[in-house]
Amino acid sequence: MQVADIVVPPLGDVEEVKVVRWLHDVGDEVQAGEAVAEVEAEKATFVIEAPVHGRLFAILVPEGRTAAPGDVIGKIEEEGG
C-alpha cells in the first residue's frame, strides 16, 4: 500500500493555520487536485488539495485544531497502491 501525505502548503508569512473543515470522510475516494480540507489563517480561508488519486486514509489534524505549513494533516491511500 502506498500512502501520500496531505501537507499544509507554504502560505506566505503564515506560521499557523486552523483546520476549519474536512470536505471528505475517511474512506472517501478523492481525485488528485480535489479540495480535501479548508484551513483558515489571518481571517482568510484556503483550500488544501489532494496530492494524488485514492482514498482518504487518515485525518491526523481534526477540525478546530491547528497546524503549521509543512505539517502532515492527513493521508491518502493511493489508487492501485
C-alpha positions as CSV (number, residue, x, y, z in Angstrom):
1,M,0.0,0.0,0.0
2,Q,1.4,3.4,-0.9
3,V,0.3,6.3,1.2
4,A,0.7,10.0,0.3
5,D,0.7,12.8,2.8
6,I,-1.7,15.7,2.8
7,V,0.6,18.7,3.7
8,V,-0.2,22.2,4.7
9,P,1.5,24.2,1.9
10,P,3.5,27.4,2.4
11,L,1.1,30.3,2.7
12,G,3.4,33.4,2.6
13,D,4.3,34.6,6.1
14,V,1.6,32.4,7.8
15,E,3.0,30.4,10.7
16,E,-0.1,28.6,11.8
17,V,-3.5,27.6,10.3
18,K,-6.6,26.2,11.8
19,V,-8.4,23.3,10.1
20,V,-11.9,24.6,9.6
21,R,-13.4,21.7,7.8
22,W,-12.6,18.4,6.2
23,L,-14.5,18.1,2.9
24,H,-14.3,14.3,2.9
25,D,-14.6,11.5,5.4
26,V,-12.1,8.7,5.9
27,G,-12.7,6.1,3.2
28,D,-14.0,8.6,0.6
29,E,-12.4,8.5,-2.8
30,V,-10.6,11.7,-3.8
31,Q,-9.1,12.8,-7.1
32,A,-5.7,14.4,-7.4
33,G,-6.2,18.2,-7.2
34,E,-9.6,17.9,-5.5
35,A,-10.2,20.0,-2.4
36,V,-10.0,17.8,0.7
37,A,-9.8,20.4,3.6
38,E,-10.3,24.1,4.3
39,V,-7.9,25.9,6.6
40,E,-8.0,29.4,8.0
41,A,-5.2,31.8,8.6
42,E,-5.3,35.5,9.3
43,K,-9.0,35.7,8.6
44,A,-8.6,34.1,5.1
45,T,-9.7,30.6,4.1
46,F,-7.5,28.4,2.0
47,V,-8.3,25.0,0.3
48,I,-5.9,22.1,0.6
49,E,-5.9,19.7,-2.4
50,A,-5.3,16.0,-2.6
51,P,-1.8,15.3,-4.0
52,V,-2.9,12.0,-5.5
53,H,-5.9,10.0,-6.6
54,G,-7.0,7.5,-3.9
55,R,-9.0,7.1,-0.7
56,L,-8.7,9.4,2.3
57,F,-6.9,7.0,4.7
58,A,-6.4,9.1,7.8
59,I,-7.2,12.5,9.3
60,L,-4.3,13.5,11.6
61,V,-5.4,17.0,12.5
62,P,-9.1,17.2,13.3
63,E,-11.4,20.2,12.6
64,G,-10.7,23.0,15.1
65,R,-7.1,22.1,15.7
66,T,-4.0,24.0,14.3
67,A,-1.1,23.0,12.1
68,A,1.9,24.8,10.6
69,P,2.9,25.0,6.9
70,G,4.8,21.7,6.2
71,D,2.8,19.7,8.7
72,V,1.1,16.5,7.5
73,I,-2.6,16.8,8.3
74,G,-3.9,13.7,6.6
75,K,-3.0,10.7,4.5
76,I,-4.4,9.2,1.2
77,E,-4.0,5.6,0.2
78,E,-3.1,5.9,-3.5
79,E,-5.3,4.2,-6.0
80,G,-3.8,0.9,-7.1
81,G,-1.4,1.0,-4.2
